[in-house]
Amino acid sequence: MYKPLVAYSQTLAAIFMNTRHNNIILILSCWTMTFHLTSCDNLRTGRQLYESGLEHYRHADHGDYHDGEGLSEAIEDFEKSIRKGYKDRDLFEKLALSYNFLNQDLANEERVYSLGLLAHPKDIEFYYRRGDCRKELRKHRDAFEDYNKAVVLDTARMSEYFSSALYQRGAMRYILGDTVNAEMDKQIAQSITDHDLRDYSDYCRLWR
């Protein structure tokens, strides 16, 4: 009468051992895959990670919208590239744009432009773009400093950002209480702009 019970017990034991064996194999496979992927990243140079991120970025661009998964993969590779010490200007620009297109992550955009400016301290566009981020984040003093730096660096007044940076500098001055110099900035910006600029009393309500 015990033979069926013994056979049943043996079957359960075999199933348990087989399951345990399969779980061990699965765990080892996952560990091996993780180690392999990590090792691949460790072996890739900063430039290679940038180029990989650039491919993800381009594939995520569908003209009228950007694919979120592709942007996330681009961001991951771009961030790794920076940690590897790669400092090409386009890396910082594409990473900042990826954060913007993905979810308008202003805090990370600001951080990336700050990293970009450490590598490219005279980049007028990076100062202007970081100023925009800080304006949106209501960091008025910091935004003023960035717009001011963009204006001061453009000694020839040839940058496409000059008139806009001047107007935005005036807007931050207006918010910070320096209305006299704010109006002077607006007048100069208006003199080199082909459309009417909004009065600060109206425009600055958006950023207070």
Backbone as a printed PyTorch tensor [residue, N CA C, xyz], in Angstrom:
tensor([[[  0.8160,  -1.2170,   0.0000],
         [  0.0000,   0.0000,   0.0000],
         [  0.8460,   1.2630,   0.0000]],

        [[  2.1300,   1.1290,   0.3710],
         [  2.9950,   2.3050,   0.4410],
         [  3.6940,   2.6260,  -0.8860]],

        [[  3.6340,   1.6370,  -1.8120],
         [  4.3570,   1.8550,  -3.0750],
         [  3.8580,   3.0840,  -3.8360]],

        [[  2.5360,   3.3210,  -3.9530],
         [  2.0760,   4.5270,  -4.6490],
         [  2.5260,   5.8060,  -3.9660]],

        [[  2.5300,   5.7570,  -2.6220],
         [  2.9620,   6.9410,  -1.8710],
         [  4.4300,   7.2280,  -2.1060]],

        [[  5.2450,   6.1520,  -2.1140],
         [  6.6810,   6.3150,  -2.3560],
         [  6.9230,   6.8660,  -3.7610]],

        [[  6.1800,   6.2960,  -4.7080],
         [  6.3270,   6.7660,  -6.0960],
         [  5.9250,   8.2260,  -6.2230]],

        [[  4.8560,   8.6010,  -5.5400],
         [  4.3910,   9.9920,  -5.5700],
         [  5.4370,  10.9230,  -4.9680]],

        [[  6.0260,  10.4910,  -3.8650],
         [  7.0620,  11.2920,  -3.2010],
         [  8.2760,  11.4530,  -4.0990]],

        [[  8.6290,  10.3650,  -4.7740],
         [  9.7760,  10.4210,  -5.6770],
         [  9.5050,  11.3670,  -6.8570]],

        [[  8.2710,  11.3390,  -7.3290],
         [  7.8920,  12.2360,  -8.4370],
         [  7.9790,  13.6900,  -8.0060]],

        [[  7.4560,  13.9930,  -6.8020],
         [  7.5300,  15.3550,  -6.2750],
         [  8.9760,  15.8070,  -6.1120]],

        [[  9.7960,  14.9020,  -5.6090],
         [ 11.2130,  15.2370,  -5.4030],
         [ 11.8870,  15.5420,  -6.7360]],

        [[ 11.5490,  14.7220,  -7.7380],
         [ 12.1380,  14.9280,  -9.0680],
         [ 11.7090,  16.2670,  -9.6410]],

        [[ 10.3960,  16.5890,  -9.4670],
         [  9.8930,  17.8790,  -9.9550],
         [ 10.5960,  19.0250,  -9.2500]],

        [[ 10.7460,  18.8860,  -7.9130],
         [ 11.4020,  19.9300,  -7.1210],
         [ 12.8420,  20.1440,  -7.5850]],

        [[ 13.5590,  19.0040,  -7.7590],
         [ 14.9560,  19.1040,  -8.1760],
         [ 15.0700,  19.7060,  -9.5730]],

        [[ 14.1520,  19.3110, -10.4560],
         [ 14.1760,  19.8250, -11.8170],
         [ 13.8700,  21.3180, -11.8400]],

        [[ 12.8610,  21.7240, -11.0370],
         [ 12.5030,  23.1350, -10.9510],
         [ 13.6530,  23.9480, -10.3740]],

        [[ 14.2290,  23.3920,  -9.3170],
         [ 15.3680,  24.0790,  -8.6890],
         [ 16.5070,  24.2380,  -9.6780]],

        [[ 16.7590,  23.1550, -10.4400],
         [ 17.8230,  23.1950, -11.4440],
         [ 17.5460,  24.2550, -12.5110]],

        [[ 16.2890,  24.3000, -12.9650],
         [ 15.9110,  25.2910, -13.9830],
         [ 16.0340,  26.7100, -13.4540]],

        [[ 15.6280,  26.9050, -12.1810],
         [ 15.7410,  28.2400, -11.5730],
         [ 17.1900,  28.6790, -11.4800]],

        [[ 18.0530,  27.7180, -11.1240],
         [ 19.4740,  28.0380, -11.0260],
         [ 20.0190,  28.4370, -12.3920]],

        [[ 19.6070,  27.6880, -13.4090],
         [ 20.0440,  27.9960, -14.7730],
         [ 19.5460,  29.3790, -15.1950]],

        [[ 18.2680,  29.6670, -14.8530],
         [ 17.6870,  30.9680, -15.2080],
         [ 18.4350,  32.1000, -14.5260]],

        [[ 18.7150,  31.9160, -13.2270],
         [ 19.4360,  32.9480, -12.4720],
         [ 20.8260,  33.1690, -13.0560]],

        [[ 21.5090,  32.0650, -13.3590],
         [ 22.8520,  32.1780, -13.9340],
         [ 22.8130,  32.8500, -15.3060]],

        [[ 21.7710,  32.5480, -16.0940],
         [ 21.6450,  33.1630, -17.4170],
         [ 21.4360,  34.6630, -17.3090]],

        [[ 20.5470,  35.0600, -16.3690],
         [ 20.2920,  36.4930, -16.1700],
         [ 21.5520,  37.2050, -15.7020]],

        [[ 22.2850,  36.5570, -14.7720],
         [ 23.5130,  37.1540, -14.2490],
         [ 24.5450,  37.3010, -15.3630]],

        [[ 24.6360,  36.2530, -16.1850],
         [ 25.5970,  36.2940, -17.2960],
         [ 25.2470,  37.3960, -18.2860]],

        [[ 23.9400,  37.5300, -18.5900],
         [ 23.5050,  38.5660, -19.5280],
         [ 23.7810,  39.9540, -18.9680]],

        [[ 23.4630,  40.1490, -17.6820],
         [ 23.7120,  41.4480, -17.0350],
         [ 25.1960,  41.7760, -17.0410]],

        [[ 26.0110,  40.7710, -16.6950],
         [ 27.4570,  40.9730, -16.6890],
         [ 27.9680,  41.3070, -18.0810]],

        [[ 27.4100,  40.6140, -19.0870],
         [ 27.8360,  40.8450, -20.4720],
         [ 27.4930,  42.2650, -20.9130]],

        [[ 26.2630,  42.7130, -20.6050],
         [ 25.8490,  44.0600, -21.0020],
         [ 26.6830,  45.1150, -20.2910]],

        [[ 26.9160,  44.8860, -18.9960],
         [ 27.7220,  45.8360, -18.2220],
         [ 29.1350,  45.8930, -18.7740]],

        [[ 29.6700,  44.7060, -19.0970],
         [ 31.0280,  44.6510, -19.6350],
         [ 31.1100,  45.3720, -20.9720]],

        [[ 30.0590,  45.2340, -21.7870],
         [ 30.0420,  45.9170, -23.0940],
         [ 30.1040,  47.4260, -22.9080]],

        [[ 29.3240,  47.9470, -21.9600],
         [ 29.3480,  49.3820, -21.6910],
         [ 30.7120,  49.8150, -21.1830]],

        [[ 31.3230,  48.9740, -20.3660],
         [ 32.6490,  49.3090, -19.8460],
         [ 33.6870,  49.3330, -20.9540]],

        [[ 33.4720,  48.5040, -21.9690],
         [ 34.4330,  48.4340, -23.0720],
         [ 34.2360,  49.5390, -24.0940]],

        [[ 33.0050,  50.0870, -24.1830],
         [ 32.7440,  51.1190, -25.1760],
         [ 33.3160,  52.4610, -24.7390]],

        [[ 33.8630,  53.2010, -25.6780],
         [ 34.4160,  54.5180, -25.3850],
         [ 33.2860,  55.5420, -25.2840]],

        [[ 33.6250,  56.7300, -24.7890],
         [ 32.6440,  57.8010, -24.7150],
         [ 32.1050,  58.1550, -26.0820]],

        [[ 32.9620,  58.1580, -27.0730],
         [ 32.5100,  58.4650, -28.4320],
         [ 31.5560,  57.3890, -28.9560]],

        [[ 31.8610,  56.1320, -28.6970],
         [ 30.9940,  55.0520, -29.1470],
         [ 29.6270,  55.1260, -28.4780]],

        [[ 29.5990,  55.4660, -27.2070],
         [ 28.3270,  55.6150, -26.4960],
         [ 27.5400,  56.7980, -27.0560]],

        [[ 28.2480,  57.8720, -27.3770],
         [ 27.5990,  59.0290, -28.0050],
         [ 26.9870,  58.6440, -29.3440]],

        [[ 27.7330,  57.9200, -30.1550],
         [ 27.2410,  57.5190, -31.4710],
         [ 26.0470,  56.5680, -31.3490]],

        [[ 26.0920,  55.7010, -30.3570],
         [ 24.9610,  54.8110, -30.1020],
         [ 23.7250,  55.6130, -29.6860]],

        [[ 23.9350,  56.5800, -28.8050],
         [ 22.8430,  57.4500, -28.3810],
         [ 22.2800,  58.2470, -29.5450]],

        [[ 23.1650,  58.6620, -30.4380],
         [ 22.7390,  59.4460, -31.5990],
         [ 21.8460,  58.6130, -32.5200]],

        [[ 22.1630,  57.3370, -32.6570],
         [ 21.3250,  56.4490, -33.4620],
         [ 19.9270,  56.3180, -32.8510]],

        [[ 19.8790,  56.1300, -31.5330],
         [ 18.5760,  56.0490, -30.8470],
         [ 17.8070,  57.3590, -31.0120]],

        [[ 18.5290,  58.4760, -30.9070],
         [ 17.9020,  59.7970, -31.0260],
         [ 17.2940,  59.9790, -32.4160]],

        [[ 18.0380,  59.6100, -33.4380],
         [ 17.5510,  59.7670, -34.8170],
         [ 16.3620,  58.8530, -35.0980]],

        [[ 16.4060,  57.6300, -34.5930],
         [ 15.3100,  56.6970, -34.8120],
         [ 14.0550,  57.1170, -34.0400]],

        [[ 14.2430,  57.8630, -32.9520],
         [ 13.0950,  58.3170, -32.1570],
         [ 12.3920,  59.5060, -32.7960]],

        [[ 13.0590,  60.1640, -33.7230],
         [ 12.5050,  61.3620, -34.3620],
         [ 11.6170,  60.9670, -35.5400]],

        [[ 10.3110,  61.1790, -35.3700],
         [  9.3580,  60.8630, -36.4360],
         [  8.7430,  62.1250, -37.0410]],

        [[  9.4830,  63.2060, -36.9570],
         [  9.0110,  64.4590, -37.5460],
         [  8.0740,  65.2190, -36.6430]],

        [[  6.8390,  64.7700, -36.5410],
         [  5.8580,  65.4930, -35.7390],
         [  5.7720,  64.9750, -34.3060]],

        [[  6.5250,  63.9150, -33.9970],
         [  6.5760,  63.4480, -32.6110],
         [  7.8600,  62.6400, -32.4100]],

        [[  8.2010,  62.4180, -31.1400],
         [  9.3930,  61.6400, -30.8000],
         [  8.9830,  60.4210, -29.9710]],

        [[  9.5440,  59.2900, -30.3100],
         [  9.2510,  58.0480, -29.6070],
         [  9.9170,  58.0440, -28.2370]],

        [[  9.1190,  57.8330, -27.1870],
         [  9.6290,  57.9130, -25.8250],
         [ 10.6640,  56.8580, -25.5040]],

        [[ 10.4570,  55.6360, -25.9850],
         [ 11.4130,  54.5590, -25.6980],
         [ 12.7650,  54.8550, -26.3290]],

        [[ 12.7330,  55.3290, -27.5670],
         [ 13.9790,  55.6690, -28.2430],
         [ 14.7210,  56.8020, -27.5520]],

        [[ 13.9700,  57.8010, -27.1010],
         [ 14.5940,  58.9190, -26.3850],
         [ 15.2120,  58.4540, -25.0680]],

        [[ 14.5290,  57.5570, -24.3680],
         [ 15.0600,  57.0370, -23.1030],
         [ 16.3670,  56.2950, -23.3310]],

        [[ 16.4290,  55.5170, -24.4120],
         [ 17.6660,  54.7970, -24.7410],
         [ 18.7730,  55.7740, -25.1360]],

        [[ 18.4000,  56.8270, -25.8640],
         [ 19.3870,  57.8480, -26.2390],
         [ 19.9370,  58.5290, -24.9860]],

        [[ 19.0480,  58.8910, -24.0720],
         [ 19.4590,  59.5460, -22.8340],
         [ 20.4250,  58.6710, -22.0510]],

        [[ 20.1160,  57.3910, -21.9650],
         [ 20.9800,  56.4650, -21.2160],
         [ 22.3860,  56.4360, -21.7970]],

        [[ 22.4860,  56.3300, -23.1190],
         [ 23.8070,  56.2860, -23.7530],
         [ 24.5260,  57.6290, -23.6560]],

        [[ 23.7960,  58.7260, -23.8380],
         [ 24.4130,  60.0480, -23.7430],
         [ 24.9720,  60.2900, -22.3350]],

        [[ 24.1960,  59.9200, -21.3260],
         [ 24.6510,  60.1140, -19.9420],
         [ 25.9150,  59.2880, -19.6710]],

        [[ 25.9360,  58.0560, -20.1670],
         [ 27.1230,  57.2110, -19.9970],
         [ 28.3200,  57.8110, -20.7240]],

        [[ 28.0650,  58.3920, -21.8870],
         [ 29.1400,  59.0150, -22.6590],
         [ 29.7730,  60.1660, -21.8770]],

        [[ 28.9260,  60.9700, -21.2380],
         [ 29.4410,  62.0800, -20.4310],
         [ 30.2650,  61.5520, -19.2670]],

        [[ 29.7680,  60.4880, -18.6180],
         [ 30.5120,  59.9160, -17.4910],
         [ 31.8580,  59.3460, -17.9380]],

        [[ 31.9350,  58.9850, -19.2290],
         [ 33.2010,  58.4980, -19.7780],
         [ 34.1560,  59.6340, -20.1230]],

        [[ 33.6670,  60.8740, -20.0090],
         [ 34.5360,  62.0170, -20.2660],
         [ 34.4460,  62.5920, -21.6620]],

        [[ 33.4810,  62.1250, -22.4680],
         [ 33.3240,  62.6680, -23.8240],
         [ 32.6880,  64.0510, -23.7420]],

        [[ 33.2000,  65.0150, -24.5180],
         [ 32.7930,  66.4150, -24.3480],
         [ 32.3960,  67.1080, -25.6480]],

        [[ 32.0550,  66.3450, -26.6690],
         [ 31.6330,  66.9750, -27.9090],
         [ 30.3930,  67.8380, -27.6610]],

        [[ 30.3490,  69.0060, -28.2680],
         [ 29.2450,  69.9350, -28.0310],
         [ 27.8950,  69.3160, -28.3710]],

        [[ 27.8440,  68.5640, -29.4660],
         [ 26.5800,  67.9870, -29.9140],
         [ 26.0200,  66.9980, -28.9020]],

        [[ 26.8820,  66.3600, -28.1380],
         [ 26.4340,  65.4330, -27.0960],
         [ 25.5380,  66.1420, -26.0840]],

        [[ 25.9880,  67.2860, -25.5910],
         [ 25.2190,  68.0290, -24.5910],
         [ 23.9260,  68.5880, -25.1960]],

        [[ 24.0220,  69.0620, -26.4320],
         [ 22.8340,  69.6090, -27.0820],
         [ 21.7680,  68.5340, -27.2890]],

        [[ 22.1840,  67.3630, -27.8030],
         [ 21.2220,  66.2940, -28.0720],
         [ 20.6410,  65.7280, -26.7730]],

        [[ 21.4480,  65.6590, -25.7290],
         [ 20.9430,  65.1530, -24.4480],
         [ 19.9090,  66.1060, -23.8630]],

        [[ 20.1890,  67.4060, -23.9050],
         [ 19.2340,  68.3930, -23.4070],
         [ 17.9300,  68.3390, -24.2040]],

        [[ 18.0460,  68.2280, -25.5220],
         [ 16.8490,  68.1290, -26.3690],
         [ 16.0710,  66.8540, -26.0800]],

        [[ 16.7840,  65.7650, -25.7910],
         [ 16.1080,  64.4990, -25.4830],
         [ 15.2550,  64.6340, -24.2300]],

        [[ 15.8000,  65.2850, -23.2070],
         [ 15.0270,  65.5090, -21.9850],
         [ 13.8170,  66.4060, -22.2700]],

        [[ 14.0020,  67.3800, -23.1520],
         [ 12.9010,  68.2810, -23.4840],
         [ 11.8000,  67.5480, -24.2460]],

        [[ 12.1920,  66.7820, -25.2580],
         [ 11.2060,  66.0760, -26.0730],
         [ 10.5120,  64.9610, -25.2900]],

        [[ 11.2390,  64.3430, -24.3570],
         [ 10.6690,  63.2070, -23.6330],
         [  9.5530,  63.6460, -22.6970]],

        [[  9.8540,  64.6170, -21.8320],
         [  8.8310,  65.0500, -20.8670],
         [  9.0580,  66.4730, -20.3510]],

        [[  9.7350,  67.2870, -21.1630],
         [ 10.0210,  68.6750, -20.7700],
         [ 10.6370,  68.7350, -19.3660]],

        [[ 11.6690,  67.9140, -19.1860],
         [ 12.3630,  67.8130, -17.8990],
         [ 13.3360,  68.9860, -17.7650]],

        [[ 12.8320,  70.1100, -17.2760],
         [ 13.6260,  71.3430, -17.2190],
         [ 14.8200,  71.2310, -16.2770]],

        [[ 14.6430,  70.5240, -15.1680],
         [ 15.7390,  70.3930, -14.2030],
         [ 16.9300,  69.6660, -14.8340]],

        [[ 16.6550,  68.6010, -15.5700],
         [ 17.7480,  67.8810, -16.2210],
         [ 18.3080,  68.6590, -17.4060]],

        [[ 17.4430,  69.3880, -18.1150],
         [ 17.9500,  70.2590, -19.1810],
         [ 18.9410,  71.2720, -18.6130]],

        [[ 18.5500,  71.9150, -17.5290],
         [ 19.4330,  72.8940, -16.8970],
         [ 20.7560,  72.2500, -16.5020]],

        [[ 20.6810,  71.0520, -15.9080],
         [ 21.8960,  70.3430, -15.4840],
         [ 22.8020,  70.0410, -16.6750]],

        [[ 22.2120,  69.5850, -17.7790],
         [ 23.0080,  69.2160, -18.9530],
         [ 23.6710,  70.4460, -19.5700]],

        [[ 22.9300,  71.5590, -19.6620],
         [ 23.5490,  72.7780, -20.1910],
         [ 24.6720,  73.2650, -19.2800]],

        [[ 24.5250,  73.0610, -17.9820],
         [ 25.5970,  73.4370, -17.0570],
         [ 26.8300,  72.5870, -17.3040]],

        [[ 26.6350,  71.2870, -17.5320],
         [ 27.7650,  70.4130, -17.8660],
         [ 28.3850,  70.8280, -19.1990]],

        [[ 27.5310,  71.1840, -20.1390],
         [ 28.0280,  71.6260, -21.4400],
         [ 28.8640,  72.8880, -21.3380]],

        [[ 28.4500,  73.7790, -20.4460],
         [ 29.1860,  75.0330, -20.2870],
         [ 30.5190,  74.8330, -19.5730]],

        [[ 30.6300,  73.7860, -18.7820],
         [ 31.9330,  73.4610, -18.1930],
         [ 32.9150,  73.0680, -19.2870]],

        [[ 32.4100,  72.3750, -20.3110],
         [ 33.2620,  71.9510, -21.4220],
         [ 33.4000,  73.0260, -22.4910]],

        [[ 32.3750,  73.8860, -22.6170],
         [ 32.3560,  74.9270, -23.6600],
         [ 31.9250,  76.2530, -23.0130]],

        [[ 32.8180,  76.8590, -22.2400],
         [ 32.4410,  78.0090, -21.4010],
         [ 32.0760,  79.2910, -22.1490]],

        [[ 32.2690,  79.3390, -23.4550],
         [ 31.9240,  80.5490, -24.2150],
         [ 30.8020,  80.2940, -25.2120]],

        [[ 30.0290,  79.2680, -24.9690],
         [ 28.9560,  78.9070, -25.8900],
         [ 27.7250,  79.7700, -25.6340]],

        [[ 27.4600,  80.6930, -26.5190],
         [ 26.3600,  81.6480, -26.3500],
         [ 25.0040,  80.9360, -26.2910]],

        [[ 24.8120,  79.9700, -27.1950],
         [ 23.5200,  79.2740, -27.2260],
         [ 23.2600,  78.5200, -25.9320]],

        [[ 24.2760,  77.8790, -25.3610],
         [ 24.0810,  77.1350, -24.1090],
         [ 23.6710,  78.0720, -22.9730]],

        [[ 24.2870,  79.2570, -22.9170],
         [ 23.8640,  80.2250, -21.8850],
         [ 22.4170,  80.6420, -22.1130]],

        [[ 22.0820,  80.8910, -23.3660],
         [ 20.7100,  81.3100, -23.6810],
         [ 19.7130,  80.2000, -23.3390]],

        [[ 20.0090,  78.9780, -23.7220],
         [ 19.1030,  77.8580, -23.4550],
         [ 18.9730,  77.5850, -21.9580]],

        [[ 20.0830,  77.6650, -21.2430],
         [ 19.9900,  77.4630, -19.7940],
         [ 19.1940,  78.5840, -19.1580]],

        [[ 19.3380,  79.8000, -19.6960],
         [ 18.5290,  80.9150, -19.2110],
         [ 17.0440,  80.6410, -19.3970]],

        [[ 16.6760,  80.0570, -20.5430],
         [ 15.2740,  79.7040, -20.7830],
         [ 14.7750,  78.6930, -19.7530]],

        [[ 15.6090,  77.6770, -19.4740],
         [ 15.2260,  76.6800, -18.4650],
         [ 15.0110,  77.3430, -17.1070]],

        [[ 15.9280,  78.2020, -16.7380],
         [ 15.8460,  78.8430, -15.4280],
         [ 14.6790,  79.8270, -15.3510]],

        [[ 14.3620,  80.4550, -16.4730],
         [ 13.1850,  81.3230, -16.5030],
         [ 11.9320,  80.5000, -16.2370]],

        [[ 11.8230,  79.3630, -16.9170],
         [ 10.6630,  78.4830, -16.7280],
         [ 10.5920,  77.9680, -15.2920]],

        [[ 11.7500,  77.7310, -14.6870],
         [ 11.8090,  77.2330, -13.3180],
         [ 11.6740,  78.3540, -12.2770]],

        [[ 11.4510,  79.5900, -12.7690],
         [ 11.2870,  80.7720, -11.9110],
         [ 12.5580,  81.0980, -11.1260]],

        [[ 13.7080,  80.7330, -11.6930],
         [ 14.9990,  81.1140, -11.1050],
         [ 15.4250,  82.4230, -11.7700]],

        [[ 14.7720,  83.5010, -11.3940],
         [ 14.9060,  84.7520, -12.1400],
         [ 16.3220,  85.3310, -12.1080]],

        [[ 16.9570,  85.3160, -10.9580],
         [ 18.3170,  85.8580, -10.8550],
         [ 19.2850,  85.0420, -11.7000]],

        [[ 19.1970,  83.7250, -11.6060],
         [ 20.0850,  82.8680, -12.3920],
         [ 19.8080,  83.0250, -13.8910]],

        [[ 18.5430,  83.1520, -14.2540],
         [ 18.1890,  83.3520, -15.6630],
         [ 18.7650,  84.6700, -16.1660]],

        [[ 18.6620,  85.7150, -15.3420],
         [ 19.2410,  87.0060, -15.7230],
         [ 20.7410,  86.8580, -15.9950]],

        [[ 21.4450,  86.1610, -15.1150],
         [ 22.8900,  85.9870, -15.2890],
         [ 23.2080,  85.2770, -16.5980]],

        [[ 22.4150,  84.2760, -16.9460],
         [ 22.6680,  83.5390, -18.1960],
         [ 22.3840,  84.3950, -19.4270]],

        [[ 21.2600,  85.0870, -19.4300],
         [ 20.9540,  85.9610, -20.5760],
         [ 22.0020,  87.0690, -20.6880]],

        [[ 22.4160,  87.5920, -19.5590],
         [ 23.4360,  88.6370, -19.5690],
         [ 24.7470,  88.1070, -20.1550]],

        [[ 25.1050,  86.8720, -19.7700],
         [ 26.3410,  86.2790, -20.2830],
         [ 26.2420,  86.0780, -21.7980]],

        [[ 25.0670,  85.6610, -22.2810],
         [ 24.8720,  85.4800, -23.7200],
         [ 25.0350,  86.7990, -24.4630]],

        [[ 24.5530,  87.9000, -23.8710],
         [ 24.6770,  89.2260, -24.4750],
         [ 26.1250,  89.6960, -24.4560]],

        [[ 26.7720,  89.5520, -23.3190],
         [ 28.1460,  90.0490, -23.1500],
         [ 29.1200,  89.2920, -24.0520]],

        [[ 28.9310,  87.9770, -24.1820],
         [ 29.8360,  87.1900, -25.0240],
         [ 29.7150,  87.5390, -26.5020]],

        [[ 28.5470,  88.0000, -26.9070],
         [ 28.3100,  88.3040, -28.3250],
         [ 28.7160,  89.7430, -28.6300]],

        [[ 30.0180,  89.9890, -28.5830],
         [ 30.5230,  91.3520, -28.7440],
         [ 30.2210,  91.9280, -30.1300]],

        [[ 30.1380,  91.0480, -31.1420],
         [ 29.8510,  91.5190, -32.5020],
         [ 28.3510,  91.6310, -32.7700]],

        [[ 27.5430,  91.2060, -31.8150],
         [ 26.0820,  91.2190, -31.9500],
         [ 25.6340,  90.4800, -33.2140]],

        [[ 26.3150,  89.4020, -33.5150],
         [ 26.0300,  88.6460, -34.7390],
         [ 25.2460,  87.3600, -34.4660]],

        [[ 25.1600,  86.9580, -33.2120],
         [ 24.4680,  85.7170, -32.8950],
         [ 22.9750,  85.8470, -33.1580]],

        [[ 22.3770,  84.7380, -33.5890],
         [ 20.9270,  84.7310, -33.8040],
         [ 20.1630,  84.8900, -32.4880]],

        [[ 20.8640,  84.7500, -31.3660],
         [ 20.2090,  84.8350, -30.0620],
         [ 20.3500,  86.2150, -29.4200]],

        [[ 21.1030,  87.1130, -30.0530],
         [ 21.4270,  88.3730, -29.3830],
         [ 20.1900,  89.1860, -29.0100]],

        [[ 19.3380,  89.4780, -29.9590],
         [ 18.1820,  90.3340, -29.6660],
         [ 17.2390,  89.6720, -28.6700]],

        [[ 17.0590,  88.3660, -28.8020],
         [ 16.1840,  87.6460, -27.8740],
         [ 16.7860,  87.6020, -26.4740]],

        [[ 18.0960,  87.3610, -26.4000],
         [ 18.7610,  87.3410, -25.0930],
         [ 18.6640,  88.7120, -24.4250]],

        [[ 18.7810,  89.7670, -25.2160],
         [ 18.6750,  91.1280, -24.6950],
         [ 17.2720,  91.3830, -24.1420]],

        [[ 16.2730,  90.9700, -24.9020],
         [ 14.8900,  91.1510, -24.4560],
         [ 14.6070,  90.3300, -23.1920]],

        [[ 15.0850,  89.0990, -23.1730],
         [ 14.8580,  88.2430, -22.0020],
         [ 15.6240,  88.7480, -20.7810]],

        [[ 16.8160,  89.2940, -21.0120],
         [ 17.5550,  89.8910, -19.8930],
         [ 16.7420,  91.0360, -19.2950]],

        [[ 16.1510,  91.8490, -20.1730],
         [ 15.3080,  92.9360, -19.6980],
         [ 14.1000,  92.4330, -18.9330]],

        [[ 13.5180,  91.3240, -19.3940],
         [ 12.3650,  90.7490, -18.7020],
         [ 12.7330,  90.3140, -17.2930]],

        [[ 13.8940,  89.6770, -17.1430],
         [ 14.3230,  89.2500, -15.8080],
         [ 14.6360,  90.4680, -14.9430]],

        [[ 15.2100,  91.5040, -15.5390],
         [ 15.4470,  92.7460, -14.7960],
         [ 14.1210,  93.3290, -14.2990]],

        [[ 13.1270,  93.3060, -15.1550],
         [ 11.8120,  93.8540, -14.8020],
         [ 11.2320,  93.0930, -13.6040]],

        [[ 11.3010,  91.7670, -13.6630],
         [ 10.7830,  90.9460, -12.5640],
         [ 11.5500,  91.1950, -11.2720]],

        [[ 12.8640,  91.4110, -11.4060],
         [ 13.7110,  91.6310, -10.2290],
         [ 13.6400,  93.0650,  -9.7110]],

        [[ 12.8830,  93.9260, -10.3940],
         [ 12.6580,  95.2840,  -9.9030],
         [ 13.4690,  96.3740, -10.5660]],

        [[ 14.3620,  96.0190, -11.4950],
         [ 15.1930,  97.0080, -12.1860],
         [ 14.4810,  97.4410, -13.4710]],

        [[ 13.4230,  98.2060, -13.3170],
         [ 12.5680,  98.5450, -14.4640],
         [ 13.2320,  99.5140, -15.4380]],

        [[ 14.1100, 100.3800, -14.9400],
         [ 14.7710, 101.3650, -15.8130],
         [ 15.6690, 100.6680, -16.8190]],

        [[ 16.5750,  99.8080, -16.3370],
         [ 17.4710,  99.0840, -17.2420],
         [ 16.7150,  98.0500, -18.0700]],

        [[ 15.6260,  97.5500, -17.5260],
         [ 14.7930,  96.6250, -18.2920],
         [ 14.2490,  97.3150, -19.5360]],

        [[ 13.7710,  98.5250, -19.3920],
         [ 13.2210,  99.2610, -20.5260],
         [ 14.2970,  99.5900, -21.5480]],

        [[ 15.5090,  99.8770, -21.0730],
         [ 16.6150, 100.1290, -22.0010],
         [ 16.9240,  98.8860, -22.8340]],

        [[ 16.9310,  97.7190, -22.1880],
         [ 17.1530,  96.4690, -22.9280],
         [ 16.0670,  96.2600, -23.9790]],

        [[ 14.8450,  96.5090, -23.6000],
         [ 13.7310,  96.3110, -24.5230],
         [ 13.8430,  97.2450, -25.7300]],

        [[ 14.2310,  98.4790, -25.5010],
         [ 14.3460,  99.4380, -26.5960],
         [ 15.4370,  99.0240, -27.5830]],

        [[ 16.5750,  98.5750, -27.0600],
         [ 17.6650,  98.1330, -27.9400],
         [ 17.2330,  96.8840, -28.7140]],

        [[ 16.5960,  95.9520, -28.0090],
         [ 16.1280,  94.7310, -28.6670],
         [ 15.1110,  95.0650, -29.7590]],

        [[ 14.2260,  96.0310, -29.4780],
         [ 13.2160,  96.4220, -30.4540],
         [ 13.8490,  97.0380, -31.6930]],

        [[ 14.9410,  97.7660, -31.5020],
         [ 15.5890,  98.4450, -32.6250],
         [ 16.2250,  97.4710, -33.6210]],

        [[ 16.4660,  96.2430, -33.1850],
         [ 17.0910,  95.2630, -34.0870],
         [ 16.1600,  94.0660, -34.3260]],

        [[ 14.8890,  94.2630, -34.0510],
         [ 13.8930,  93.2000, -34.2410],
         [ 12.8340,  93.6880, -35.2240]],

        [[ 12.3650,  92.8030, -36.1060],
         [ 11.4270,  93.2130, -37.1430],
         [  9.9610,  93.0180, -36.7680]],

        [[  9.6850,  92.7600, -35.4780],
         [  8.2920,  92.6530, -35.0290],
         [  8.1560,  93.3450, -33.6730]],

        [[  6.9420,  93.6990, -33.3240],
         [  6.7190,  94.4070, -32.0700],
         [  6.9160,  93.4790, -30.8720]],

        [[  7.6730,  93.9550, -29.9080],
         [  7.9100,  93.1930, -28.6820],
         [  6.8730,  93.5720, -27.6220]],

        [[  6.4470,  92.6050, -26.8650],
         [  5.4330,  92.8520, -25.8360],
         [  6.0050,  93.6810, -24.6990]],

        [[  5.1770,  94.5330, -24.1280],
         [  5.5840,  95.2740, -22.9410],
         [  5.8330,  94.2950, -21.8010]],

        [[  6.8240,  94.6140, -20.9870],
         [  7.1640,  93.7230, -19.8890],
         [  6.0260,  93.5850, -18.8690]],

        [[  5.2470,  94.6280, -18.7070],
         [  4.1360,  94.5590, -17.7510],
         [  3.1680,  93.4380, -18.1220]],

        [[  3.0910,  93.1460, -19.4120],
         [  2.2400,  92.0580, -19.9000],
         [  3.0190,  90.7450, -19.9620]],

        [[  4.1680,  90.7620, -20.6030],
         [  4.9490,  89.5530, -20.8320],
         [  5.3850,  88.8870, -19.5310]],

        [[  5.8200,  89.6750, -18.5680],
         [  6.4300,  89.1150, -17.3610],
         [  5.4190,  88.4630, -16.4290]],

        [[  4.1400,  88.6740, -16.6760],
         [  3.1480,  87.9910, -15.8740],
         [  3.2210,  86.4760, -16.0600]],

        [[  3.7760,  86.0470, -17.1830],
         [  3.9120,  84.6250, -17.4660],
         [  4.9730,  83.9570, -16.6120]],

        [[  5.9280,  84.7390, -16.1140],
         [  7.1180,  84.1450, -15.4880],
         [  7.2780,  84.5030, -14.0150]],

        [[  6.3520,  85.1910, -13.4400],
         [  6.4730,  85.5640, -12.0270],
         [  6.2490,  84.3520, -11.1260]]])
